[in-house]
Amino acid sequence: MLVSNKISRTLEGPYRFIGFYFVIATVMALFNQAWVLFSIHFVLGWFLLGSYSGVDIDTEKQQFRSFNMWFGVVKTGKWKSVHNFVGLTLVSMNKVYSLYSQSNRSTTSRKKEFRIYFVNEKKRPAIAVKKCVTHDEGQKCMDELAIWLHLPVYSVMH
């Protein structure tokens, strides 16, 4: 079975407004028939909003690949053996994004997420395998992956 997990987008949080800027600029350039500006903004917007990184896991072949999906179309990455890692772990993360305006006002957004990682020989999280919203969802997904990949689960961090 092939499992594909999206780990992170090119622009996350408030930075996505940059991508939306390019979409608005694309529409405005289209209406003004400014074809050079249209094509530049279209390609940049498509890249920023369509690109992301993730992990594919082939449970039957016991392989995975970390990939980058360019423009939401082209997937690149090399397959590696799951047996290079000793187990799985769940790590909670707090993501904080801060933006500053020209008047030096800051806008901060916080987001808590849980990521499942492969554990290397030094018993440290090495490669993110899946991103989950809640701890329970992360625990459930980690248990499923551990069964499919025949890997032990290491200490769960809160």
C-alpha positions in Angstrom: 0.0 0.0 0.0 1.3 3.5 -0.9 0.8 6.2 1.7 1.4 9.8 0.7 1.6 12.5 3.4 1.9 16.2 2.9 4.3 17.6 5.4 4.6 21.4 4.7 3.7 23.9 2.0 6.1 26.4 0.4 4.3 29.2 2.2 2.5 28.6 5.5 0.6 30.8 7.9 0.4 34.5 7.2 3.1 34.1 4.5 0.4 32.7 2.2 -0.7 36.2 1.6 2.4 36.6 -0.6 1.0 33.8 -2.8 -2.4 35.4 -2.9 -0.8 38.7 -3.9 0.6 37.0 -7.0 -2.9 35.6 -7.8 -4.4 39.1 -7.6 -1.6 40.6 -9.6 -2.1 37.8 -12.2 -5.8 38.7 -12.6 -5.1 42.4 -12.8 -2.4 41.8 -15.5 -4.8 39.6 -17.4 -7.5 42.3 -17.5 -4.9 44.9 -18.6 -3.5 42.5 -21.2 0.0 42.9 -19.8 1.1 39.5 -20.9 4.6 39.6 -19.6 3.5 40.6 -16.1 0.7 38.1 -16.4 3.0 35.2 -17.2 5.6 36.1 -14.5 3.0 36.5 -11.7 1.1 33.4 -12.9 4.2 31.2 -12.7 5.3 32.7 -9.3 1.8 32.3 -7.8 1.5 28.8 -9.1 4.9 27.9 -7.7 4.3 29.5 -4.3 0.7 28.1 -3.8 1.1 24.8 -5.5 4.5 23.5 -4.3 4.9 21.5 -1.1 7.0 18.8 0.5 5.9 15.4 1.8 6.7 11.7 2.3 5.6 8.7 0.3 5.7 5.3 2.1 5.4 2.0 0.3 4.4 -0.4 3.1 4.8 -3.6 1.0 8.4 -2.8 -0.2 9.3 -1.2 3.2 10.5 1.9 1.4 9.9 5.7 1.7 10.9 8.8 -0.1 10.9 12.4 1.0 9.7 14.4 -2.0 9.1 17.9 -3.2 6.1 18.5 -5.3 6.9 21.4 -7.7 3.9 23.4 -9.0 1.6 20.7 -7.6 2.6 18.5 -10.7 6.1 17.2 -10.6 7.2 15.0 -7.7 11.0 14.6 -7.0 12.7 12.4 -4.5 14.6 9.1 -4.1 13.3 5.9 -2.5 15.2 4.7 0.6 14.8 1.7 2.9 12.7 2.0 6.1 15.3 -0.3 7.7 17.8 2.5 7.9 15.8 3.7 10.9 15.2 2.1 14.3 11.6 3.2 15.0 9.0 6.0 15.1 8.2 8.8 17.5 5.6 11.5 18.0 6.8 15.1 18.6 4.6 18.1 19.4 5.6 21.4 17.9 4.6 25.0 18.3 4.8 26.9 15.1 5.0 30.7 15.5 4.8 33.1 12.6 5.6 36.8 13.1 5.1 39.5 10.5 6.1 43.1 10.9 4.6 46.1 9.1 6.4 49.2 8.1 5.2 50.9 11.2 6.9 48.1 13.2 3.6 46.5 14.4 3.9 42.8 14.7 1.3 40.2 13.9 1.9 36.8 15.5 0.1 33.5 14.9 0.7 30.3 16.8 -0.2 26.8 15.8 0.4 23.5 17.6 0.9 20.4 15.5 2.1 16.9 16.0 4.6 15.2 13.7 5.5 11.6 13.4 9.3 11.1 12.7 11.5 8.2 11.9 14.1 7.7 14.7 17.7 7.3 13.7 20.4 5.1 15.4 21.1 7.9 18.0 17.4 7.7 19.1 16.7 11.2 17.6 13.9 12.3 15.3 15.3 12.2 11.8 12.7 12.5 9.0 9.1 13.8 9.4 6.7 11.2 8.1 3.3 12.7 8.9 1.8 15.9 10.3 -1.3 15.6 12.5 -3.6 18.2 14.2 -4.2 16.5 17.5 -2.2 14.3 19.8 -4.8 11.4 19.6 -4.7 11.5 15.8 -0.9 11.4 15.8 -0.8 8.5 18.3 -3.3 6.6 16.2 -1.4 7.2 12.9 1.9 6.4 14.5 0.5 3.1 15.8 -0.8 2.2 12.3 2.6 3.1 10.7 4.4 1.0 13.3 2.3 -2.0 12.5 2.6 -1.6 8.7 6.4 -1.0 8.8 7.2 -3.4 11.7 9.0 -0.7 13.6 8.9 0.0 17.4 7.5 3.2 18.9 9.9 5.3 21.0 9.0 7.6 23.8 6.1 9.8 23.0 6.9 13.5 23.7 4.2 16.0 24.8 
